[in-house]
Amino acid sequence: MTAIKKIGLGGGCHWCTEAVFQAVEGVVKVEQGYIASHAPANAFSEAVIVHYLPKMANLERLLEVHLHTHNSTSNHSFREKYRSAVYFFSSEEEIEIRNILKKLQQQFEEPLVTQVLAFAEFKASREQIRDYYRKNPDAPFCRRYIEPKLKFLKEESLISRKGRKG
């Protein structure tokens, strides 16, 4: 039996990040909430913890999806609330993540601002906003922000059919 691995990802609104990774084949669970690292990145920031089967969804593919579904090259004014980050759980993961990000940088004209940070703490979102897209697929927010991301990933063959409604 294949062991389930996990990775923390932050970038934009956790409703969007949650919906995107719930659509990726090989992802078995997405925990929506807030992640903190160590100083100076110890403030909680919107993020998810993605639990995945590495044989179905390898780390490079997950990071590629992540970088293409938030402003990973923009140091905008909301970066503390929406920190662009990959949170690792071991030193081996840190090295692998840094190497993958170097490779994926080639897909972007601007430098990535995505930080590689040690996972320190997680706070789950309140129950009412978890699984936001699944509970509210027709909400204006979902149609405006989440649907275009899922459409892009589908077109780029980065997600499975399970990410689509109907």
Protein Blocks (a to p, Z undefined) as FASTA:
>chain_A
ZZdddddddfbdfklmmmmmmmpghiabdcddddddddfklbccddddddddfklmcfkl
mmmmmmmmccfkbccfklmmmcccdddfbfklmmmmmmmmmmmmmmpfbdcfbdcdddfb
dcdddfklgoklmmmmmgmklmmmmmmmmmmmmmnopacfklpgZZ
